[in-house]
Amino acid sequence: MRRSSLRWIIPTFLALQLGLLWIQGAQLHQQNQVLQALREDIQSLAESIENSQAETSSDEEGSAVPASTPKPAAPHKKVAVLGVEEDQESANKDLQASRESAQKAIKEAREVQSKLSIEENARKAEEASKVQAATNAWQRWFWGALAVVVLALAARSMYRRRG
């Protein structure tokens, strides 16, 4: 009788182990996909940060005077011409206003980009939580069924020993 019980216990345990290995493989595959998605997100964030820093540094470098520029020659004599100074002042004011509006536009664009990335991260987190909830629901049913099978096998073996 002991020999006959080994004939069905060993294949049953091997089948259970095979099932558990399959579940573990599915979980590892899902984790790998999540990690790849996170890696892509991190890379895109790093690229956007690098791009914004490059834009900022190029803006700052454009307005700065290089250290290796030669010293200016002797100042030219100012010629008093009516209207030229007024044109230069209005041109300087226009230039300053355009710089300020460009800086304001850059600041607003960065704020919008920040908000969009936050919304995108929230959306991805919500999707991940939905997937996790679906997986957890499926796993509960699986573990419950597995427990019922194990209990049925144990009850069967106890019934056969008595009978």
DRENMI-296453 format. One record per residue (C-alpha): residue number from 0; residue in one letter; chain; x, y, z. Coordinates in Angstrom, 2 decimals. Example, Ala and Ser with C-alpha at 12.3 -4.5 7.8 and 13.67 -1.06 7.14 Angstrom:
// DRENMI-296453
MARGU   pos   code   unit        c1        c2        c3
MARGU     0      A      A     12.30     -4.50      7.80
MARGU     1      S      A     13.67     -1.06      7.14
// end
This chain:
// DRENMI-296453
MARGU   pos   code   unit        c1        c2        c3
MARGU     0      M      A      0.00      0.00      0.00
MARGU     1      R      A      2.88      2.32      0.71
MARGU     2      R      A      4.26      1.72     -2.75
MARGU     3      S      A      0.94      2.60     -4.44
MARGU     4      S      A      0.68      5.90     -2.57
MARGU     5      L      A      4.15      6.93     -3.83
MARGU     6      R      A      3.01      6.34     -7.39
MARGU     7      W      A      0.53      9.24     -7.26
MARGU     8      I      A      2.23     11.46     -4.63
MARGU     9      I      A      5.49     11.94     -6.53
MARGU    10      P      A      3.88     12.94     -9.87
MARGU    11      T      A      1.46     15.19     -7.97
MARGU    12      F      A      4.28     17.01     -6.20
MARGU    13      L      A      6.24     17.28     -9.44
MARGU    14      A      A      3.21     18.76    -11.17
MARGU    15      L      A      2.70     21.20     -8.28
MARGU    16      Q      A      6.35     22.21     -8.42
MARGU    17      L      A      6.13     22.69    -12.17
MARGU    18      G      A      3.06     24.89    -11.67
MARGU    19      L      A      4.84     26.94     -9.02
MARGU    20      L      A      7.86     27.39    -11.29
MARGU    21      W      A      5.56     28.56    -14.08
MARGU    22      I      A      3.95     31.12    -11.74
MARGU    23      Q      A      7.35     32.30    -10.56
MARGU    24      G      A      8.47     32.72    -14.18
MARGU    25      A      A      5.36     34.77    -14.96
MARGU    26      Q      A      6.03     37.00    -11.96
MARGU    27      L      A      9.67     37.48    -12.95
MARGU    28      H      A      8.58     38.36    -16.48
MARGU    29      Q      A      6.14     40.96    -15.15
MARGU    30      Q      A      8.79     42.43    -12.84
MARGU    31      N      A     11.22     42.60    -15.76
MARGU    32      Q      A      8.68     44.53    -17.83
MARGU    33      V      A      8.06     46.97    -14.97
MARGU    34      L      A     11.81     47.48    -14.50
MARGU    35      Q      A     12.30     48.09    -18.22
MARGU    36      A      A      9.51     50.67    -18.20
MARGU    37      L      A     11.08     52.37    -15.18
MARGU    38      R      A     14.47     52.34    -16.89
MARGU    39      E      A     12.99     53.99    -19.99
MARGU    40      D      A     11.27     56.61    -17.80
MARGU    41      I      A     14.51     57.37    -15.97
MARGU    42      Q      A     16.42     57.64    -19.25
MARGU    43      S      A     13.85     60.01    -20.74
MARGU    44      L      A     13.88     62.13    -17.56
MARGU    45      A      A     17.68     62.23    -17.60
MARGU    46      E      A     17.67     63.27    -21.26
MARGU    47      S      A     15.12     66.01    -20.63
MARGU    48      I      A     17.15     67.28    -17.67
MARGU    49      E      A     20.32     67.26    -19.77
MARGU    50      N      A     18.53     69.10    -22.57
MARGU    51      S      A     17.15     71.73    -20.22
MARGU    52      Q      A     20.55     72.19    -18.59
MARGU    53      A      A     22.19     72.46    -22.00
MARGU    54      E      A     19.66     75.12    -23.01
MARGU    55      T      A     20.21     76.98    -19.75
MARGU    56      S      A     23.99     76.84    -20.05
MARGU    57      S      A     23.87     77.97    -23.69
MARGU    58      D      A     21.61     80.87    -22.68
MARGU    59      E      A     24.02     81.82    -19.92
MARGU    60      E      A     27.08     81.42    -22.14
MARGU    61      G      A     25.53     83.56    -24.85
MARGU    62      S      A     25.09     86.47    -22.49
MARGU    63      A      A     28.49     86.10    -20.83
MARGU    64      V      A     31.67     87.54    -22.26
MARGU    65      P      A     34.36     84.96    -23.02
MARGU    66      A      A     37.53     85.28    -20.97
MARGU    67      S      A     39.85     85.15    -23.97
MARGU    68      T      A     38.45     88.18    -25.82
MARGU    69      P      A     40.95     90.88    -26.60
MARGU    70      K      A     40.63     94.15    -24.77
MARGU    71      P      A     38.74     96.77    -26.71
MARGU    72      A      A     40.72     99.43    -28.51
MARGU    73      A      A     40.67    102.99    -27.40
MARGU    74      P      A     37.11    104.27    -27.21
MARGU    75      H      A     35.93    106.13    -30.26
MARGU    76      K      A     34.96    109.72    -30.02
MARGU    77      K      A     31.27    110.17    -29.56
MARGU    78      V      A     29.69    112.14    -32.29
MARGU    79      A      A     26.63    114.00    -31.22
MARGU    80      V      A     23.95    113.14    -33.69
MARGU    81      L      A     20.38    113.83    -32.75
MARGU    82      G      A     18.11    110.77    -32.72
MARGU    83      V      A     20.86    108.11    -32.81
MARGU    84      E      A     21.03    107.80    -29.03
MARGU    85      E      A     17.25    107.64    -28.83
MARGU    86      D      A     17.22    104.82    -31.40
MARGU    87      Q      A     19.88    102.95    -29.44
MARGU    88      E      A     17.94    103.34    -26.19
MARGU    89      S      A     14.72    102.08    -27.78
MARGU    90      A      A     16.63     99.20    -29.38
MARGU    91      N      A     18.17     98.34    -25.97
MARGU    92      K      A     14.73     98.47    -24.36
MARGU    93      D      A     13.28     96.23    -27.07
MARGU    94      L      A     16.18     93.81    -26.68
MARGU    95      Q      A     15.74     93.71    -22.89
MARGU    96      A      A     11.99     93.16    -23.24
MARGU    97      S      A     12.53     90.31    -25.71
MARGU    98      R      A     15.06     88.68    -23.35
MARGU    99      E      A     12.62     88.94    -20.45
MARGU   100      S      A      9.77     87.48    -22.50
MARGU   101      A      A     12.03     84.64    -23.69
MARGU   102      Q      A     13.07     83.87    -20.11
MARGU   103      K      A      9.42     83.95    -19.02
MARGU   104      A      A      8.45     81.60    -21.87
MARGU   105      I      A     11.25     79.19    -20.92
MARGU   106      K      A     10.16     79.24    -17.30
MARGU   107      E      A      6.54     78.55    -18.26
MARGU   108      A      A      7.59     75.75    -20.61
MARGU   109      R      A      9.59     74.11    -17.83
MARGU   110      E      A      6.62     74.36    -15.45
MARGU   111      V      A      4.32     72.79    -18.06
MARGU   112      Q      A      6.86     70.03    -18.75
MARGU   113      S      A      7.15     69.38    -15.01
MARGU   114      K      A      3.37     69.16    -14.64
MARGU   115      L      A      3.10     66.83    -17.64
MARGU   116      S      A      5.79     64.51    -16.31
MARGU   117      I      A      4.09     64.44    -12.90
MARGU   118      E      A      0.74     63.60    -14.54
MARGU   119      E      A      2.41     60.92    -16.68
MARGU   120      N      A      4.05     59.37    -13.62
MARGU   121      A      A      0.71     59.40    -11.78
MARGU   122      R      A     -0.98     57.71    -14.74
MARGU   123      K      A      1.72     55.03    -14.91
MARGU   124      A      A      1.50     54.44    -11.16
MARGU   125      E      A     -2.27     54.06    -11.46
MARGU   126      E      A     -1.88     51.55    -14.29
MARGU   127      A      A      0.71     49.61    -12.29
MARGU   128      S      A     -1.61     49.50     -9.28
MARGU   129      K      A     -4.46     48.20    -11.46
MARGU   130      V      A     -2.22     45.46    -12.86
MARGU   131      Q      A     -1.03     44.59     -9.37
MARGU   132      A      A     -4.62     44.41     -8.08
MARGU   133      A      A     -5.63     42.12    -10.96
MARGU   134      T      A     -2.59     39.91    -10.32
MARGU   135      N      A     -3.31     39.74     -6.61
MARGU   136      A      A     -6.94     38.73     -7.24
MARGU   137      W      A     -5.84     35.96     -9.60
MARGU   138      Q      A     -3.15     34.75     -7.19
MARGU   139      R      A     -5.62     34.52     -4.30
MARGU   140      W      A     -7.86     32.22     -6.32
MARGU   141      F      A     -4.88     30.14     -7.38
MARGU   142      W      A     -3.51     29.73     -3.86
MARGU   143      G      A     -6.99     28.91     -2.54
MARGU   144      A      A     -7.47     26.22     -5.20
MARGU   145      L      A     -4.00     24.86     -4.50
MARGU   146      A      A     -4.78     24.64     -0.78
MARGU   147      V      A     -8.04     22.79     -1.54
MARGU   148      V      A     -6.16     20.32     -3.78
MARGU   149      V      A     -3.51     19.68     -1.12
MARGU   150      L      A     -6.16     19.20      1.56
MARGU   151      A      A     -8.10     16.82     -0.71
MARGU   152      L      A     -4.96     14.79     -1.37
MARGU   153      A      A     -4.15     14.64      2.34
MARGU   154      A      A     -7.72     13.59      3.16
MARGU   155      R      A     -7.59     10.95      0.43
MARGU   156      S      A     -4.35      9.52      1.77
MARGU   157      M      A     -5.74      9.45      5.33
MARGU   158      Y      A     -8.94      7.77      4.10
MARGU   159      R      A     -6.95      5.09      2.22
MARGU   160      R      A     -4.79      4.35      5.30
MARGU   161      R      A     -7.88      3.72      7.41
MARGU   162      G      A     -9.84      1.85      4.81
// end
